[in-house]
C-alpha cells in the first residue's frame, strides 16, 4: 500500500453478540433508514463482501461503506451505527440584528407602499444599516419564527406615530 493512500478494504469480524444485535435491529421497524444501511454494511462486510458490492446492495456510496467500516474498526459498533454531531454554521444575524428587523417589520411601511413585503423589508433593513447583506429567505424564516406576517396588515402591530 502506498503512503498517503487510504486503505479501502477492512476485515470486519463481528462478534456473535454484535451480529445478533444488528440482525434484530434490521428486523425491527424502529431504526432510521441511515442506521439500517449502516447495519447492513457491517453485516455484509462480515461476510467478506467488497466495498463496491456493498454500496450497490445497500444503495449507498463506497465512501459511506468505507466510513462505516473505518468507524467500526476504530470506535466500535455504537459509533459505526450513529452519526457524529454536526454543529452547523454560525448564525447569519445576531440577536440584536434580529430584534431590529422584527421591530422594523412592526412599523408602517415606507411611503408609497401599503404593506411590507419580504423584498421591501430586506432592502430597507440593509439600506438602513440594520443588517448586513442577507437573503430574503433568512428574513422570511426570522419573521416565521416570531409569527409575524407583515403582508397581512391585521397581524402587524403598527406604531401610533
C-alpha positions in Angstrom: 0.0 0.0 0.0 1.4 3.4 -0.9 1.9 6.1 1.7 -0.9 8.7 1.9 -3.5 6.5 0.3 -6.4 5.3 2.4 -6.9 1.6 2.8 -10.1 0.7 1.1 -10.7 -2.8 2.3 -11.1 -3.6 6.0 -11.5 -7.1 7.5 -14.7 -6.9 9.6 -15.2 -9.7 12.1 -18.3 -9.1 14.1 -18.7 -10.8 17.5 -21.7 -13.1 17.7 -23.4 -10.8 20.1 -22.9 -7.8 17.7 -24.2 -9.8 14.7 -27.4 -10.8 16.6 -27.9 -7.2 17.7 -27.6 -6.0 14.1 -30.0 -8.7 12.8 -32.5 -7.8 15.4 -32.1 -4.1 14.6 -32.9 -4.8 10.9 -36.0 -6.9 11.8 -37.5 -4.1 13.9 -39.1 -1.1 12.4 -37.7 1.5 14.9 -34.3 2.5 13.4 -33.9 5.2 10.7 -33.0 4.3 7.1 -29.4 5.5 7.7 -29.0 3.2 10.7 -30.4 0.3 8.7 -27.9 1.0 5.9 -25.0 1.1 8.3 -26.1 -2.2 9.9 -26.4 -3.9 6.5 -22.9 -2.6 5.6 -21.5 -4.2 8.7 -23.3 -7.5 8.2 -22.2 -7.7 4.5 -18.6 -6.7 5.5 -18.6 -9.6 7.9 -19.5 -11.9 5.0 -16.4 -10.6 3.1 -18.3 -8.5 0.5 -16.1 -5.9 -1.2 -16.9 -2.1 -0.9 -18.4 -1.7 -4.4 -20.7 -4.7 -3.9 -21.9 -3.5 -0.5 -22.5 0.0 -1.9 -24.6 -1.4 -4.7 -26.6 -3.7 -2.4 -27.3 -1.0 0.2 -27.9 1.8 -2.3 -25.2 3.9 -0.7 -21.8 5.1 -1.9 -18.4 3.4 -1.5 -17.3 6.3 0.7 -20.2 5.6 3.1 -19.3 2.0 3.2 -15.7 2.8 3.9 -16.6 5.3 6.6 -18.9 2.8 8.4 -16.2 0.1 8.2 -13.5 2.5 9.5 -15.6 3.8 12.3 -16.4 0.2 13.4 -12.7 -0.7 13.4 -11.6 2.4 15.2 -14.5 3.2 17.5 -16.8 0.2 17.8 -20.3 -0.8 16.9 -22.2 2.0 18.5 -20.1 4.7 16.8 -20.4 2.9 13.4 -24.2 3.0 13.6 -24.6 6.6 14.8 -23.9 9.9 13.3 -21.5 12.4 14.5 -22.7 15.8 15.8 -22.9 18.4 13.1 -22.6 21.9 14.6 -23.8 23.8 11.6 -22.8 27.2 10.6 -22.7 30.3 12.7 -25.9 32.4 12.7 -26.3 35.0 9.8 -27.8 37.6 12.1 -27.0 38.4 15.8 -29.9 38.5 18.3 -29.8 42.3 18.3 -30.0 42.4 14.5 -32.9 40.0 14.6 -34.7 42.2 17.1 -34.2 45.3 15.0 -35.6 43.5 11.9 -38.6 42.4 13.8 -39.2 45.9 15.1 -38.9 47.3 11.6 -41.5 44.8 10.4 -43.9 46.0 13.0 -43.7 49.7 11.8 -45.5 51.3 9.0 -44.0 50.6 5.6 -42.3 53.4 3.6 -44.4 56.0 1.7 -45.8 54.6 -1.4 -46.2 51.1 0.0 -49.4 49.6 1.6 -47.6 46.7 3.3 -44.2 45.3 4.0 -43.1 42.6 1.6 -40.0 40.4 2.2 -38.2 42.1 -0.7 -39.0 45.6 0.7 -38.2 44.6 4.3 -34.9 43.1 3.3 -33.8 46.1 1.2 -34.9 48.7 3.8 -33.1 46.8 6.7 -30.0 46.6 4.6 -30.2 50.3 3.4 -30.8 51.5 7.0 -27.7 49.6 8.2 -29.7 47.3 10.5 -28.3 44.2 8.9 -25.5 43.3 6.5 -26.5 41.8 3.2 -28.7 38.8 3.9 -31.1 36.8 1.9 -34.9 37.2 1.9 -35.2 33.6 2.9 -33.4 34.4 6.2 -35.8 37.3 6.8 -38.7 35.1 6.0 -37.6 32.4 8.5 -37.0 35.1 11.1 -40.5 36.5 10.7 -42.0 33.0 10.7 -40.2 32.2 14.0 -41.8 35.2 15.5 -45.2 34.6 14.0 -45.1 37.9 12.1 -46.8 38.3 8.7 -46.3 42.0 7.7 -48.0 41.4 4.3 -51.2 40.7 6.3 -51.9 44.1 7.8 -54.2 42.8 10.6 -51.4 40.7 12.1 -48.9 43.5 12.5 -48.7 46.0 15.3 -48.3 49.4 13.8 -46.7 52.3 15.6 -49.1 55.1 16.5 -46.7 57.9 15.4 
